Amino acid sequence: NHCPFVKYLKKDIVKLTKFYMKKGLAVVAISSNSAATHPQDGPEFMAEDAKLFGYPFPYLYDESQEVARDFGAVCTPEFYVFKKDGRRPFELVYHGQFDDSRPSNNNIPVTGRDLSLAIDRVLSGQLVPSEQKP
């Protein structure tokens, strides 16, 4: 809730996820920030944020930060796209950025380009590009 990068993208993340959820994408958001160091990132504030922005996905709290460590998360927001083919286990195919936009650079519009490309490729059965920006 406190991260300037997440704040900058919140509305667009909701817009993008609503679009793709209609196409069958399952989405979950996980906050691994410490409520001890950032009280505004605690569960009660997460619930308020989810309601305020109309999150169409579950918004979970990783209090121990174990999930973040297991995923190799190093910044916020980080996006992960997994694909599932039949009985095979989920496969991580994208771990990268939303797009090239940043709160400090309003010259680059928020598009969700990088994440959308990965999702489109997974949904159409194509390979996701191996070059992925953190």
C-alpha positions in Angstrom: 0.0 0.0 0.0 2.9 2.4 0.7 5.1 1.6 -2.4 5.1 4.5 -4.9 5.5 2.1 -7.8 2.5 0.1 -6.8 0.4 3.2 -6.1 1.3 4.5 -9.6 0.1 1.3 -11.2 -2.9 0.3 -9.0 -5.7 1.4 -11.3 -4.0 -0.1 -14.4 -3.3 -3.4 -12.6 -7.0 -3.6 -11.8 -8.0 -2.8 -15.3 -5.5 -5.3 -16.9 -6.5 -8.1 -14.5 -10.3 -7.6 -15.0 -9.7 -7.8 -18.8 -7.7 -11.0 -18.6 -9.8 -12.6 -15.9 -12.7 -12.5 -18.4 -10.4 -14.6 -20.7 -9.8 -17.2 -18.0 -6.7 -15.9 -16.2 -6.6 -16.6 -12.5 -5.1 -13.7 -10.5 -3.9 -13.3 -7.0 -2.0 -10.4 -5.3 0.3 -11.0 -2.4 1.7 -8.4 -0.1 4.9 -9.4 1.7 5.7 -6.1 3.3 6.2 -6.0 7.0 3.4 -4.4 8.9 5.9 -3.7 11.7 8.0 -1.4 9.5 5.1 -0.3 7.3 1.8 -0.4 9.3 -0.1 0.9 6.3 0.7 -2.4 4.6 -1.1 -4.5 7.3 -4.2 -6.6 6.6 -6.8 -4.1 7.7 -5.4 -1.5 5.3 -5.0 -4.1 2.6 -8.8 -4.8 2.9 -9.6 -1.1 2.7 -7.3 -0.7 -0.4 -8.9 -3.7 -2.1 -12.4 -2.3 -1.6 -11.4 1.2 -2.6 -9.8 0.1 -5.9 -12.2 -2.8 -6.6 -9.7 -5.6 -6.7 -11.3 -8.4 -8.6 -8.7 -10.9 -7.2 -7.8 -12.2 -3.8 -5.3 -9.9 -2.0 -3.3 -12.1 0.4 -0.9 -11.2 3.2 2.5 -13.0 3.5 3.2 -12.1 7.1 6.3 -14.3 7.4 7.6 -13.2 4.0 8.2 -16.8 3.2 6.3 -16.7 -0.1 8.3 -13.7 -1.2 11.6 -15.6 -0.5 10.3 -18.7 -2.2 9.4 -16.7 -5.3 12.6 -14.7 -5.3 10.8 -11.4 -5.0 13.1 -8.4 -4.6 10.9 -5.4 -5.3 7.3 -4.2 -5.6 5.4 -4.8 -7.7 6.7 -8.0 -9.3 4.6 -10.0 -11.7 4.7 -13.7 -12.2 2.8 -15.6 -14.9 2.5 -19.4 -14.6 1.0 -21.7 -17.2 -0.6 -25.0 -16.6 -0.9 -27.7 -19.2 -3.0 -30.7 -18.3 -1.5 -32.7 -15.5 1.9 -31.1 -15.7 2.8 -28.8 -12.7 2.5 -25.1 -13.0 5.4 -23.6 -14.9 6.8 -20.1 -14.3 7.0 -18.4 -17.7 7.2 -14.8 -16.9 8.8 -12.9 -14.0 9.1 -9.2 -14.8 7.7 -5.7 -15.0 4.3 -4.3 -15.9 5.9 -2.1 -18.5 8.6 0.6 -18.9 6.6 3.3 -17.1 7.8 4.7 -13.8 6.4 7.3 -11.3 9.4 9.4 -11.9 9.0 9.5 -15.7 5.6 10.6 -16.9 6.9 10.7 -20.5 6.4 6.9 -20.7 2.7 6.0 -20.5 1.4 3.1 -18.4 0.4 0.4 -20.8 1.0 -3.0 -19.1 2.8 -3.9 -22.3 5.3 -6.4 -20.9 2.9 -8.2 -18.7 0.1 -8.2 -21.3 2.4 -9.7 -24.0 3.4 -12.5 -21.6 -0.3 -13.3 -20.8 -1.4 -13.1 -24.4 1.3 -15.5 -25.4 0.4 -18.0 -22.6 -3.3 -17.8 -23.4 -2.6 -18.4 -27.1 -0.2 -21.3 -26.5 2.9 -19.4 -27.7 6.2 -19.2 -26.0 6.9 -16.2 -23.8 10.0 -14.2 -24.7 12.9 -15.2 -22.5 14.1 -11.5 -22.1 12.2 -10.2 -19.1 12.9 -7.0 -17.3 12.8 -7.0 -13.5 
